[in-house]
């Protein structure tokens, strides 16, 4: 038998008092797809960052292809045939695909010769692995699924035999995720080894050969995927039985709390992003918006939240008596944005500063230019306890939390401020199975308490499980409304622009 592609023994890593990894052993066989799962903050990304040379382990050993190695930086990892596709892509958006792939491996002073050779190699890799990308396209103009292919091409261009993917489907639509899995299967067929970090258990079951489970910085189990189940893996991750379905009673809708009428959004290039959108959300119900990413949902949510332009049309909020109330964001309206990094957080700020972001002028946090630092700290502590943010450190920068815990900080801030209307974009993006259960339960509790919730998610299962009514968007238009009992095919047809059996 050949030596394993990767063998880690006794890996430990601490950041101050936080033990990110404790005595971890991991063996990854060549030519396999090996899943690594765990709750947010379990230490998955830290372990892979050690393997890729971003961090140095405090103790333990690493062997690649049977040879013990020291990986002092990412250049050393690349020289060993290890590539990594990060959760948040490391691309230069104004550059072309070809320029991004070449960057750092230009081929010497004669750039034109290097460019010609790189183009030839890029064409070979695209064909061999079905990674079709226009080499002359500007990366910033590409959809996120294509940008991810560019990251994979970068790694393969540098000779990667072992490819690490950190939460690769967190920003992908279902169709894009399916295409990624076909690419990973092709990589495996060509003898490459893939380490897949994810929290999505159904993806683990669909694509991996083996899976290892981490919890609180330790490796607690390894399984052949064919010999385990979603239920067992969920329990191993969380340390208790996890409810994998949403339990909810019948909705009891009340008065209209949010009404959107004839809304049109035209961007700065003159492109219509939202077209004559009209909808209502009542107290005590969840209205879900389904659609493939990029079909106007983001612009609709931003317009309702008051942070995006409204070309024509109107948005109205209503008070307890059902009368129109001045539409002012932050006054009875909570907003969890789809992109926590661009719009939900200032990652260089501390957690406690992010906990009051947008609410810092409220009376409870002081008046004038002086803030009540004690009140800010106590608010953050309360939020962290309510949403199980790990580590529960208000003085840690937001950038130093895992993606799922960053999401919890944003959700806690908006939900704990007790809005009458809550608009939520991608509530569980990058969040582990245990936290998903808690977030879903909290949204149902808010609905049952009489809150009006407008939900956008690319996770169709999530939309169907949580929503009392489902609105489907395509190319900026509302194609129709269905109930949660609608089949995936019925919703999928509307998402594709097919209304009543005919394309829109």
Secondary structure by P-SEA (a helix, b strand, c coil): cccccbbbcbbbbbccccccccbbbbbbbcccbbbbbbccccaaaaaaaaaaccccccccccccccbbbbbccaaaaaaabbbbbcccccccccccaaaaaacccccccaaaaaaaaaaaaaaaaaaaaccccccccccccccaaaaaaaaaaaaaaacccbbbbccccccccaaaaaaaaaaaaaaaaabbbbbbbcccaaaaaccccbbbbbcccccccccccccccaaaaaaaacccccccbbbbcccccccccbbbcbbbbbccccccccccccccccccbbbbbbccccccaaaaaaaaaccccccccbbbbbccccccccccccccccccccccccccccccccaaaaaacccccccccccccccaaaaaaaaaaaaaaaacccccccccccccccaaaaaaaaaaaaaaacccbbbbccccccccaaaaaaaaaaaaaaaaabbbbbbbbcaaaaaaacccbbbbbccccccccccccccaaaaaaaaacccccccc
